[in-house]
Amino acid sequence: MSWVEINGYAASAAVLATFLMSTMIPLRSAALVSNVLFMSYGYFDNLLPVLILHAVLFPVNLHRLLQCRRLIQDVRKAQSEEIPINSLLPYMKKHSFSAGEFLTRKGEQADRLYYLVDGEIEITDYGKKLGPGAIVGEIGVFASKQERSATITCVTGCSVYELTEGMAKQLYLQDRLFGFWILRLIIHRLLENNRYLLQASGADQAAVISAPAP
């Protein structure tokens, strides 16, 4: 058996390996190896169609591999960095609220999310106060019924930037970093709210147990 035939068998084995892989990066890597082996096999065995086919497939597989790597980098970036708010400001409008005004009311339609620039707000349902840099209203915007899950009151005079529901969803689909960040924020907020409810429930049960018998 000549080395050219061995090369052909190796190329076929690399193709077979791609069908046995379940994740994209190893699959594309094996596909690139098979492309190189088949190009070599086609060149030395005068198989022009094979050579042309894999010369075309090589940049395609390389492009897909680089896309997968960039996607992983974006995920890691979204996990380690704060939302790039400066890149969102062109899509947002600034508004001011007086102390005591409601930013959102529980149960109303969630048609926008807010970025707090200045002042202090309180999520009254959970007794939590937030300062500048906080983003609120994102859960309702992406919820299926688009209803506010909590009432938010301005403790002081506040300046906020608002992002409409339509633009938020458009950015979610177009900007991977924003999409990953907003997903992380929603999960964090839901877990935080769940911890609060569990603590409140535990405190109520403790109060009932410690109450004197009639």
Order of alpha helices (4+ residues) and beta strands (2+ residues): alpha-alpha-alpha-alpha-beta-beta-beta-beta-beta-beta-alpha-beta-beta-alpha-alpha
